[in-house]
Every structure is written in structure tokens, then in C-alpha cells.
Amino acid sequence: MAEKKNEGFQSGAGLIRYFEEEEIKGPALDPKLVIYIGIAMAVIVELAKIFWPI
């Protein structure tokens, strides 16, 4: 019988290698800041509809 090497779980090892090599190259933003910016933009749009109706 052919002997098998104990290689472990292949797909799990691939994911681990992927996450170890991950680098964040963009600016790091707090998730709360993104929500606040979205709310501020919605308020600005609604105020623009009131002050400059079409």
C-alpha cells in the first residue's frame, strides 16, 4: 500500500496563508465615522431639497 503523508486540511491552510499576507494599504476609518458621514450627507441632501426646490 502507498503511504500517505499527513498534510492536514488543505483549504484551511490556504486561508491562513492568505490572511497572514493581507496588508491594509488604504486609510483606516472607524466604522462609526462612516455611519456619521452617511447621516450627514442625508441631512445635507434633505436640506438642499428644502432650500432649492425644483
C-alpha positions in Angstrom: 0.0 0.0 0.0 1.2 3.5 -0.8 2.0 5.6 2.2 0.2 9.0 2.5 1.8 12.0 4.1 -0.1 13.7 6.9 -0.7 17.0 5.0 -3.7 18.3 7.1 -6.7 20.3 5.9 -5.6 21.9 2.6 -8.3 24.6 2.2 -7.9 25.8 5.8 -4.1 26.2 5.3 -4.7 28.3 2.2 -7.0 30.6 4.1 -4.5 31.0 6.9 -1.7 31.9 4.4 -4.0 34.4 2.7 -4.8 36.2 5.9 -1.2 36.3 7.1 -0.2 38.1 3.9 -3.0 40.6 4.0 -1.9 44.2 4.2 -4.2 47.3 4.6 -3.0 49.9 2.1 -5.9 52.4 2.3 -6.7 54.8 5.1 -8.1 53.1 8.3 -11.6 54.6 9.1 -13.6 53.9 12.2 -16.9 52.3 11.2 -18.8 54.9 13.3 -17.2 57.7 11.3 -18.6 56.1 8.1 -22.1 56.0 9.6 -21.8 59.6 10.7 -20.7 60.7 7.3 -23.7 58.9 5.7 -26.1 60.5 8.1 -24.6 64.0 7.5 -24.8 63.5 3.7 -28.5 62.5 4.0 -29.2 65.6 6.1 -27.4 67.8 3.6 -29.4 66.3 0.7 -32.7 66.8 2.5 -31.9 70.4 3.4 -30.9 71.1 -0.2 -34.3 69.8 -1.3 -36.0 72.3 1.0 -33.8 75.4 0.2 -33.6 74.7 -3.6 -36.8 73.1 -4.7 -37.1 72.1 -8.4 
